[in-house]
Amino acid sequence: MNRAISLAKKGLSWTNPNPLVGAIIVKNGQVIGEGFHHKVGLAHAEIEALNSLKMSAVGATMYVNLEPCVHTDKRTPPCTESIIRSGIKKVICAVLDPNPKVNGLGVKRLKEAEIEVSVGVMEKEARLLNETYFTFHTKKRPFIAIKFASSLDGKIATKEGDSKWITNDSAREFARRLRLNYQAVLVGINTVLKDNPHLGVGSKGGKDPLRIILGSNKKIPFTAQVLRDKNILVEKHMSIEKLLEELYKKGIISVLVEGGSEVLGSFIDAKLVDKIYAFFAPKILGGKDAKTSVGGKGVFNVQEAINLSNVSFKKFDDNFLITGYSII
């Protein structure tokens, strides 16, 4: 199962809105086939593994990190039927698929075909791998992560608006690579006008996320980097709840919110944040008029603050990153 999860990660950024899935086929103690979901529209992991077989799969066991699909969508047939036809006699999957089109039905279909099914091996790891996918289907909204980089005193720019650069090159490169984990990246119109951001992954081999801009497209200059192609969505100002409702309807399963300060604050105020990436540099900017990393209304007392769980730390020379999940 660990190998299946490792394979699944290779599909990063290309499978959205599908989950990351890897599959291994074992017979007589040997791996005879393996595969992963490469890209939305292409064969699922189970089919990739079956297509790679070195010998007959009759009597073999398949390990897969997510319940095999049982439905036919616009692009791919149900994996359960291919598994049944292959002669595989046992399927071990880490967790049930939260998609209501599948949830438990894949397991049911395999059992009807007299295939032994086991669910729950490395379930925690499998859920973490596809945390955005699970949130989308269970909460009926995109998974929301926010990211900011600031000085130790929480400033993202000086009182004159200078912000380049607070964090070092290594931290900024890591921050760009975070975009590979999300289907979309979101900023406010003021960030576009002030910084002219690229909002891409900045490296070969990765798919740029959808660029979501909050504000009027009439304000965006034609020379703006965000207009370099059609992979952009401009949304008028609306409540965060309404925005996420619209994005859910469009099938956007995850969003990385990068700024600015008021946009970040609006998500915090709405308590619609799942994960936080906070980068810090050992600098003090000071100034009561200097922009803070998170704006918005804020809380009235410390007891109302959003706390983080499962906190982790990462260093980039003298810069560091705190990552955690919000407790609301």
N, C-alpha and C positions, 0 to 999 in steps of 0.2 A: 504494500500500500504506500509505503514511503517513496518507492520508485515511481509509482503512478502519480503521486502528488508532485514529485520533482519534474516529471515529464509534462504535467499539466501547466506548470509555470512557463513553459516555453511559448505558450500561446499568448502571453501577456500583451495587452493593448490591441490585439488583432481579433479577439473573439467576441467583443462586446456587440450586442447585449447578451450574448450567450455566456455560460460559465466556463471556467478553466477546468478541463477534464483530461485525465490521462488514464490509460488502461494497459494492463499487463496480462498475458495469457501464459499459464504455467501448466506443464504436463510432465509427469514423472520426475518432478523436482527441478525441471529446467524451464527457463523462459523461452517460449517458442514464438512469441509475437508481442509486440508492444506498439503503442501509438498515442498521439495526443491530438486534440482539436486545434488545428493550425489557424483557422480563420473562419469568421462567420460566413456561411454559405458553402463551406467545404465539409468533407466527411467528419463525423463525430469521432471521438477517441476510440470507441469500441470498434467502429468500422475500420479505422486506420490499423488497429491491432490485428483484426481479422485478415486484412489485406496483406499484412506483413508475415503471415504464418510461414514457418519453416517446415511444418508437417501438419497432418490432420489434427484438428482441435477436438475430435471426438473423445469424450471423457475428461477434457481439460478443465481447469479452473480459471476464471477471469477475475482480476482485481481491478476495481474502478472506483475513483474517489467521489462519484456522484451516481445516484440511481439512473440506470439506462432509460432513455426516453421511450415512450410507448405511442406517441402521436406523430402524425405526419404534418410538417409545417410546409411553408412555401419552398423550402430549399432542400430539406433532407428527409429521408424515410425513417420510420421508427427503428431504433437500434435493437429493441427486444426481438424483433422478428429475425434479424440477421444472426443474433446470438443463438436463438432456438434452432435455426437451420444449420448452424455450424457443428452441432453436436456437443457443445460445451455442457457439462453436467452440474457445474457449481459456479455461482457468481457471488463474490464478496464485495460489497460496496460500503463506502465509509458512512454515507448519510443519504437520507431520502431527498429528492429534489423538491424544493419548496414551491415550484411552479405548479399551480392547481391543475394544469393539463397533464402533469406527470405524477405528482405527489402520492406515492404508494401504488399507483396503477402499474408502473413498470415492474415492481416486485411481484404484484399480483399476477401479471401476465406471464412472467417467468415461472412462477410456481404452478400456474395452470398447465404449463408445458412440462411439468415434472422436473424442473431444474431447481436444485437446492440453492437457497438464497440466504446470505448472512448480512446483516446491516449493523454498523456501529464501530467498525475497526478504524481507529484514528479519526473519530468523528470530530473532535475538537479542532484538529489540524485542518480537516477538510472544510469545516465551516469558516475558519479563519481565511483560508485560501480564497474562498468565494464570498467574503463578507458583504461585498457590494450587491451581489446577486441575491443573497438571502434577505438583505434589508429591503431591496426593491420588491420582492414578492411577498414578504411578510408584513411590511409597513405600508405598502402601496405608495411608495415615494422613492426618489433616488437616495442612495447613500451619500451623505454630505461630509466632506473633510474640509477643514480650513487650514490655510498655511500663511504664516507671516514670518518676517525676519526683522529683528529689532536690536537696538542697543540694550545694555543691561537695565537701563531705566525705562525700557518699554517704548522707545521712540523709533519710528520708522523713517523719520526725516528731521532735519533741523528746522528751526523756526522760519528759515528762509525757503524751505522746501527742498533742500539738497538731500538726496537719498543714495547717491552712487559713490562708493558702495559701502554698505554697513558690514555685511558679512564677506568672508573671503571667497576665493575662486572655487575651492573644493566644496564649500557649503552650497554655493549657488549652483554648481553643476549637479550636486545631489538633488537639490530642489527641483531643477528642470527634469531630472529623471523620474521624479515622483509622478509626473504627468502621465507616464506610461501605465500607471495603475488605475487611471480614471478615464471614463468615456468622454467626459467634458471638463473644461476648465472655465471658470467664471470670474469676470472682473466687472467693475463699474465703468461707466463712460468716462468719468474723470481720470481714471487710471490710463485709459486709452489715450486721452487728450494730452495728459502730462508726460507719460513715460513712453508712449508708442511701443508697447510690448509686442514680442513675437508670439508668445504663448504656445510654442511648439516644444518638442522634446529635445531639439537641438543636437540630434545624433542620428547616424544611420542605423537602420534596422528596427526602428520603432515607428509606430503610427501616431501622428499628431492627433490630440484629442479635439473634439468639437469645441470651438471657441464661442462661449456665450457672453454677450455684452449686455449689461443692464443699462438701458437708456435709449435715446432716440438715435436711429441710424443717420438722421439728417445732420447730426453734429460730427460724425466721423469723417475726417478728411480722406479723400481718395487715395492719398499716399500712405495711409496707415498700414502697418504690417498685418494687422488682423484682417484686412481685406484682400490679402494676397491670393486667396482662392475662395471657393464656395463653402468651405468647411466652417461656416460661421452662422450663428443664430443671434439676432438682436431682439431682445425682449424689452417691452416698455416697462416702466416702473410699476410694480404691483406688490402686494403683500408677499412675504416669503412663502406663506402657506399656499397662496394661489399660484405662485411661480412653480413650486414643487409639484403641484397638481398638474400644471401644464406640461412640465418636463416628464412626468410619469406617463401621461397620455402619449407623448412622443417616443416612449420607450427608452428614455435616458436613465440608465441604472445607477450611475455614479457621477458626482461632480466634485472637483477640487476648486474651492473658492480661494482666490488669491488676493482679493482686495478690490478697492482700498479699505481704509479704516472703517468708514461708515457701512460699507457693504458687509464686512466681517461682523461688525457690531449688530447689524440687523438680523443675521443668522443666529448670533448668540442670544439676542433679546428674544427671538422667537423660539429658543430652545430646540432648534432643529439642526444640531451638529452632532455627528457621530464620532468623528476623529479629529484630532488637532496635531498639527506639526508646527512647533514653535522653535525657530532658529534664533540664537543669540550670539552677539559678538561682544568681546570685552571692551566696550566703549561706553562712555557716558556723554550723551548729547545735551541733556538738560533743557531748560526753557519751558515755561508754562504754555507757550503758544506752539511748541513743537508737536507734530502729529504723533499721537499714540497708535500702537498697533491695532487696537480694537476700540472702535467708537461706539456709537449707539447710545441707548439710554442707560445701560448698566443696571446694577442691582442696588437696592437700598441698604442692605446689610450683608455682612460676610457670609451669614448662613444661607443666603440665596445664591451664592457663587456656584458656578459650574465646576465640579471637581473632576479630576481625571483618574481613571483606573488603568491597570495594566501599563503603567508608565515605563518607558524605556529611554535610555540616553545614548547618544552617539556623538563622538568628537570629530572635528575637522581641524586639526592642529589646535589653535586656541579658541576656535568657535565650537559651539555645541548645539545639538538638537534634542529637544524634549518631545516625545511622541506619546500620546495617550488617548483613551476613549472617554468621551464625556459621560458623566453620571448625572442624569436629569431626573 
